[in-house]
């Protein structure tokens, strides 16, 4: 389960990007970490809203490559729930429901054809 507790992450970046980031942080009166966290948040939000990304997540989920909890983190709980319901529907057997006997589903005369 995700929390808002900070987690230390270490990665390498080209020096020129770090220098630019530090210059922006100084200009904005903030620090490098705050800028990186905001940039990551914006990127994730942009991806999550992308139709192509959502389709990629759905395909991976339907093919069993992603678990539901991961899908929920990637596209949000509501969208993930819709995907889970659709997947269950797609994997299920079709309903065997007979047409109602007391209702004229054609609303009048039915037209038939002998073409084959």
N, C-alpha and C positions, 0 to 999 in steps of 0.2 A: 504494500500500500504506500502511496506517495505521501510525503509530508513537505512542509515548507522549511524544514530544518536544513541549514546549509550543509553542503557536502563538498569536500575538497576534490577538485579535478585537476589533473596535471596534463598538459599537452604542449606540443612544440608548435611554434608558428614562425614564419619568416620574420626576420628582425625588422624589416621595414614596416610590416603591419603593426607590430608592437609599438614601434616609434610613433606611427600615425595615431594609434589608439591612445597612447599616453598624451599626445598633443591635444587630441579631442577631449580627453578627460580633464586635462588642465584648463582648457578653454571653457568647458561646461561646469567646472567646479565640482567634479565628482571623481571617482576613481575607476581604474581599469576594470575591476571586477563588476561594478554596477553596469558599465557599458556592455561588457560581454554578456552578462545575464539578460539585459534588455534585448540585445541583438539575437540571442538564442531564442528568447521568448517570442520575439516578432517573427523569426524564421519558422518556428514550430507552428504558430498561429496561421501564418500564410500557407504553409503546407497542408495543415488540417482543413483549411477552407478550399483547397484546390480540388476540382473534380477529378483530375488525373490521379492525385494522391489517394483520394477516397476510393477510387476504382481499384487502385493497386492494393490497398488494404483489404477491400472486400474480396478480391480475387485470392489473395493470400489466405484469408480467413476461410473462404469456401473450400480451398484446396488443402486445408489442415496445416498450413505453414505458420499460422498465428493463433495463439490462444485468445479467448474472449477478453481476459484482463488486459492483454497487450492492445487489442483493438480498442478497448475503452480508453486507454491512455492516448492512443493515436488520434481518434476521431470524436471522442466524447461519449458519455454514457448513453445519451438518447439515440444517437446514430448507431452505436454499437449494438444496442438492444434491437433496433430494427433489422440490422444485419443478422443477428442471432435468430430472430423469429423467421426471417426469410430462409436462412440456411436450414432450420428445422423443417420448414414447409417443403423446401426442395428435396430434402432427404427422406421425407415421409412418403407413405403410400398414398395414392390419390383416394379421396373419399368415394365410397361406393354408395351413393345416395340415389334412390329411385325417384323418378319424377312424380309429383303429387298426382294422385288419381282423380281428385275432385276439382282440379283446375285445368282449364283449357289454356295451355301455354302458348298456343298459336293465335289465340284471340280470334277465332273464326275458322274458316276452312283452311286445311293444310294442303299444300301443293306438293305432289310427289313427282318423281321422274323415273323413267326406266333406263336412262342412259347409263352406259357402263364404260 
